[in-house]
Amino acid sequence: MTYGLYLSATGVLTNSLRQDVIANNLANSETVGFKRDLPLFAEMLTEARMRRLDPARHSNPVLENLGGGLRVLPTATDLAQGEMESTGNPLDVAIHGEGFFAVCDARGMHLTRSGQFIVDRAGRLTLASGGQQVLDEKARPITLDSSGPVSIGNDGRVSQNGQEVARIGLFTVPSSRLLSKRGAGLLDYPQLKKNLRPAAPTLRSGFLERSNVEPATELSQLMDAHRQLEANANMIRYQDQMLSRLMNDVGKIG
Amino acid sequence: MAITALNSAATGLRALSTRIDVIANNLANAETTAFKRSRMNFEDLMYLMLKAPGATNGDGEPSPAGIFVGLGVKISNTQLDTEQGSMESTNRQLDVAIQGEGFFKVKTLSTLGDGFAYTRNGNFFINKNRELVLGMGDGYKVVPPITVPANTTDIVISQDGNIDVLQAGSAAKKNIGRLRMTQFVNPQGLKVVGGGLYQQTEASGEAIDSFPGENGAGILLQGHLEGSNVDPVKELVTLIKTQRAFELNSQSIQTADQALQTIGNLRRF
């Protein structure tokens, strides 16, 4: 019976984590270039199976058939395209299609979909949020001057006074599952420099890519997570009450 | 646990309510001369790593990805939209609008930053010492100073900033100076001090002095003022979106609260 308590507890814990992930998605529903995280779950193996022990010797066959409860899978990010929002700012750039901007700071190179650029005091094209330098197609920083208005073409060409100055680098990585979020819209990838692959999505200057969080989806998920959490919590309570009966009432004399 | 969800949703509420403040200020200044709207940018906060990528599982295989839970959202900055405002004709001789890039430089109180400020509001006046000053604030003087001689009947400010005056009893125009223009590599990095004034910061870069119509600086239009660049429709749409996002985050808070309540009530008989 106490085994069931643990199974129900995994249900409460994972559904609580699911709420955390959804809360973060909703908090970022207005963050430019944000990609929603998917709280994915799977059945947990029993302790004996996880330790690769012989269930026949180390466990009870009935319990083995129950499984080990619920566990969280590695975080997956939904890279679906966000909506385009017109801003009119020539240094706002949205990516339409697969690919990322490459940016670099003191801690190394990162990828991002957030195309809010700004020209800093030294004339470098940087991210407005964290000041990371935007890299060109050969992963070099892009430098401009104050001589005139900057425009960015659909293929990533950066022009100033009608002259092409640089070309914004657009890249993909071999496996999107290995991307991990660093915060501030930045994504990390193991050994990014080696794994950069050129990509050719369309750029839209004067637009920003909105967060791809769908409020309806998130809210229904949130409600689902809440009900599952409640159901599991109720199961814990029933089992607790049953144990209480067993200990206090069964065999009571007089 | 659900506490994380509570905190994440709280960061959302805070950031979004600040955005409402920014929009309210933009809308309040929809009729302010040469006002530049601000835009609030968000970024996702750091991620809590529950399991590092590469951790070995029961089979001794490294897991390809880790488990990360985001901790909410934060305001990354407010970005000045330096887009040109529309030109409004005033037919006043001392109203000068800048068409294109650049700012007028004025001398402010020496206690305010480095003692200089920059503005695009060319609503000039002449003070009692016959100096050209800004209409708002404490009548900050234009840098370098321009003095309008007595008995002036007509003032002509050309596109390149030259100021010619006609004096009573004289038929010939007399040049009394030239308005200057200041540019910044990153005008969005200027500090907004209110009253249409901006100050140089580390982020904006050094002030680059030039003349109207030279080195990429804008030209001047006499008898005009630059209107605010606030687009009420755009602001209202953003306001609606912000309000809805705010409501969504309050839903997260309610759900997280109920989850905590459910867990808290586990031991009740």
Interface residues (C-beta under 8 A of the other chain):
Chain A: V12 L13 N15 S16 L17 Q19 D20 V21 I22 A23 N24 N25 L26 A27 N28 S29 E30 T31 V32 F34 D37 L45 M50 R51 R52 V72 L73 P74 T75 A76 T87 G88 N89 S114 Q116 I118 V119 D120 R121 A122 G123 A128 S129 G130 D145 S146 S147 G148 P149 S175 R177 L178 S180 K181 R182 G183 A184 G185 P190 P215 E218 L219 L222 M223 A225 H226 L229 E230 A233 I236 R237 D240 Q241 S244
Chain B: M1 A2 T4 A5 L6 S8 A9 T11 G12 A15 L16 R19 R39 N41 F42 E43 D44 L45 M46 Y47 L50 K51 P53 G58 D59 S63 P64 A65 G66 I67 F68 V69 G70 L71 G72 V73 S76 N77 Q79 D81 E83 E101 Q183 F184 V185 N186 Q188 G189 E202 A203 S204 G205 E206 I208 N215 G216 K241 T242 R244 A245 L248 N249 Q251 S252 T255 A256 Q258 A259 T262 I263 N265 L266 R267 R268 F269
